[in-house]
Amino acid sequence: MKFCSDLEADFRKASNSELAIPMGKYMKNNFSFLGIKTEQRRAIFKSNYEQNTVGVKSNFRVIAWELFQMKEREFHQTAIDLLLKEFKKNYGLEDIQLIEKLIITNSWWDSVDTIAKYILGGYLLQFPSETLKVVERFSNSENMWLNRSAILFQLSYKDKTNFEILKSECEKHKDSNEFFIQKAIGWALRDYSRFNPKGVEAYVNSTNLKPLSRREALRLL
């Protein structure tokens, strides 16, 4: 698509090998980087979006998936920015298939956490009747990043968080030795403790959480 080819050309022009090295190291060298800082990356995206608005709006799902399969991390980040812009209360029921693909593709905390909190979270706000089905499937998956997403998807819900679902996910994964799962449990509980401190404190004190999860959960209390 023209948008993708134009974006790629502008990104490669703006690449900076000196910045790319530390960016890669920060992400444990899991991905290649072009070395474009966030502000510049988003400015290039905005310019190309404005020049191709009609085509992008009608094909944003396909475009996002195409970008997400490219090599450098800046393309993946732009795909997420595009979906955040276009999805707002504009999901289709079948979009959960794309969301799941994005979570398990080129997975790392930076992409997964944004997708879980804003895109998966937004989808399940629009389709609340799908919540239990989606959470159960993600939670029972052998893919750790889907497990993490099932724990974190309510981060944007604030005081509307379903505490029973959150506690259920914590119970299911509390014995995990995976750092990213232990951290997610603590993060989700800590975030909700801003709205229900007594409930979170009571739950943590009555549950045998891993030390990392417990420490993170109680950090604000």
N, C-alpha and C positions, 0 to 999 in steps of 0.2 A: 504494500500500500504506500501511496505517496507520503503520507504522514510519517510512516516508519522509516522510509528511505531518507527523507529530508531530516528527520530527527537524528538518525544515525550519522549522517554527513556532518551536521552541526556539532554533535557530541565529539566526533573524532577530531574535528578542527580545534575544539576546546580542550582536548585531552592534555594532561600534564603528568608526565612520567614521574616527576619528583614527588608529586602529591599522591600518586597511585600507590607507591610502595608503602608508606605508612597507613594508608587506608586499608590495604590488603592485610597488613599485620594486625590492625585493630580487629579485623574479622577473622583472625587466626588463619589467614591465607586460604580460606575456603572459596574465595571468589577473586576473579580478576577485576581490577578497577581501571577506569580511564583517568581518574584523578581530577574529577570535576566536583567542586564543592556544592553543597545543597542549594545555596542561593542562586548560583549560576546555572545549575542543572534545572532548577524550576523556572528560571527566566527563559531558557532555551525551549523548554517544554511549552511554556505559555505562548511564546512567539509562534511556534509551529502549530499549536492548537488553534490559535486565532486565524491562521492562514488556511486551516483545513477543517474548520468547525463542523460543517455539515457532514462531511464524510466520516469524521471521527465520532460524532454523536450517534450516527446510525450504525457504526461498526465497532464501538468501543470495547466490547467483550473480545472480539477477534483480535483487535489491535493489542489489547493488554496481554493476551495469551502469547501473541507473537513476540512482544517485547520481553516477556518473562522467560522465554526460551533462549534468548540471546546470551552471549557469554559474560559480558561485563555487568557488574552490580548496578550501575547507574540506570541501565535499561529496566531492570527489575523494579527499582525504586520508582521510576517514572510510570511503570505499569500500575503500581499501587496508587500513585498520585492520581492517575487518570480514573481509576475505579472509584476512588474516594470522591472525585468531582462528579462523576456521572451516576453513581448508584443511589445517591441520596433519596431514600424513600421511593426508589424507582426500580426495585428488584422484581425479577420474575421468579416464579416458584422454582424453576429449573436452575436458577443461578447457583444453588448450593453445589451443583456438580463442578462448576468453574471454581468456586471458593475452595472446595476440597482439593482440586488439582493444584491451585496456587499454594496452599499450605504445604503440600508434600513435594513441591518442586523447588529446587534451589533453596532448601529450607535452612534457615538460621534464625536466631531470636529477633533480629531487626525486622525481617519481613513477616514472620509468623505472628509476632505480637501485634503489629499494626493491623494485619488482616483479621486476627481473632477479635481484637477490641472493637474495631470500627466497621469492618466489612461483614464478618460473621455476626457480630453483635447487632449490626443494623438490619441484616437479613432476618434474624430471629425476632427482632422487634416488629418487623413488618408482617412476619408469618409466625406468630406465637404458637399456633397449633402444631408447628413443626419442631418446636424446641426439644421436647423429650426424645423424639425419634432421632434427631440429628445429634444431640448430646450423647445419647446412648451409643450410637454408631461410632462417633469419634472417640468416645471414652473407652470403648472395647477394642479399638483398633490396635494393631501391633506397631503402628507408627507413633512414635513418641510426640511428634509435633501436633498430631491430631488430638492426642491426650491433653497436651498443654493447652490447645485451643479450647477444649471443652471446659477446662478450669478457668480460663481467662476471659471468655467471651462476654461476661457481664461487667467488665471493668468500666464501661461507659454508662452503665445503668444507674450508678450511684445509689440513692435511697430506694430505687425500684428493683434492686437486686432480689432475686428469689433465693433466699438464704438456704432453703431446703435443698435446692439443686446444688448450690455451692458446697454445702456440707456433704452431700452425697458424693460429689466428685472428690473432695478431699479425703473422705473415708476410703474410697475406691483406690486411690493412688498414694495414700499416706506412707506405705511401706516401700515405695519405690526408692531405689538407690541412685536414680538418675538426677543429676544436679538440676536440670532444667524443669523437672517435675516438682522437686522439693521447693525450688525457688518460686515456681508458679503458685503453689499452694499458699506459701507465705505471702506473696504479693497480693493475691486475690483477697485473702483474709484481712491483710493490713489495709487495703483499699476500702473494703466494706466497713472496717472498724471506725472509719470517720463518720459513719451514719448509724452504726449499731455497736458501739464499743462494748457494752455489757454482754451482748449476745456473742460477739466474737471472743471476748475474754473467757466467758463460760464454756464455750465450745473448745477452745484451745486447752483450757485447764482440765477438761474432762476427756481429752483425746490424746492418745500416745503418738504425737507427731514427731517426725525427724527433727533433730536440733535446729537445722537450718530453717525449716518451715516454721517452727515455733518462734524462733528468734525474729524472723521477718514479720510474722503475723502480729507480734506484740510490740513492734517497734514504736508505734504511735501511742501506745497505752501506758 
